[in-house]
Amino acid sequence: MDKMDKEDILVRSRNDNRKGDEREVQNRTNAELFSYWIVIVILFVTALLSDAGVIGGEIFINGRSFLFKDFVWLLNFLSLSCEFGSKFYFSRKIWQLLLCLFFAAGVFSCLIF
């Protein structure tokens, strides 16, 4: 086995820690997942409350009116579509693309109907 000189060790260490050390990367990933799921839970609870009639109203976007509950469901589908679209972009797993397209269809159905 060849001995590595000091420069090779430094170059290898820099490459390994380019995105931060393993603990920092894991903490950042956990924080992103936690914050994302909090947003989804809040949107989902808001959508359920609006479906139950607890909260409601209309929202006007570009001259078009949306019921508040439809708007919240639209945000849910849009956020899930973006999440799985970005996950597919980075991981290239086909099931994430399928989920992205499924939730994108939900976005379009909210906009059409």
N, C-alpha and C positions, 0 to 999 in steps of 0.2 A: 504494500500500500504506500502510495506516495505521501510524503509529508507536505502539508499545506504551509505555505509561508504566510506571514502576517497579513499581507495585502489580500491574498485569496480569502482568508478568514473574514477580514473586514468587508470585502465585497459581498461575500455570501451572507453575512449578518445584515448588511444594509438591505439586500434584496429580500431577505426573510421578513424584515420589519418595516417594509415600505408602507404598508397600510396601517401601521401601528402594531404594538405587541398583541399577542393573542388575547389577553385579558381585555384590553381596550376595545378590540374588534367585537368580542363577545358582549361586552357591556353596551356598546353602541347598537348592536343587533337586537339585544333584549329590550332596550329602551324604545327602539323603533317599533318593534312588535307590540309592546305594551301600549304605546300611544296610539297605534293604529287600531288595536282592538277596543280601546276606550272610545274612540270616535265611532266605530261601527256599533258598539253597544248603545251609545247615546242616540245615534240616528235610528237604530232599530226600535228602541223604547219610545222615542218620539213618534215614529211611524205607527206603532201599536196604539199609543195614546190618541193619535189623530184618527185612526180607524175606529176607535171606541167612542169618538165624539168628545173626548175630554178637552182637546185643543183643536182649533180649526181656523178657517179663514181662507182668503185667497191671496195669491202672490201674482204680481204682474211682471212679466219679463218680456221686454221688447214688444209691448202691446198685446201680448197673449196672456190670458189668465190661467193660472193653475190653482187647483185646490191645494191647500197646505199639505194634506196627506200625500197627494200625488207628487208634490215637489220633494218631500222627504224620501219617498220611495225612489224617486229619480236620483237623489244624492246617494242613497245606499247602493243602487245598481252602478252608478258612475264610479264610486270609490272602489267597489269590488272589481269592476272591470279594469280600472287603472292598476290596482294591486296585482292582479293576476297577469295583466299585460306586461308589467315591468318584471315580474318574476319570470315569465316566459322569456323575455328579452335576455335576461342574465343567465338563466339555467337551461333554456331550450328543451324544457320538458313539455311534451305535447298535451298532457292533461291540464297544464296551466293555460295553454292557448285555448283549449276547449272551454274552460271556465271563463276566461276573458270574453270569448265570443258569446257565451251564454248570458253573462251579465250585460254585455253590450247590446244584446237583443232586448234585454229588459229596459235599457236606456231608450232604445228606439221605440219600443212599445209604449213607454210613458210619454214620449214626445208626439207620437202619432195619434194615440187615443185620447 
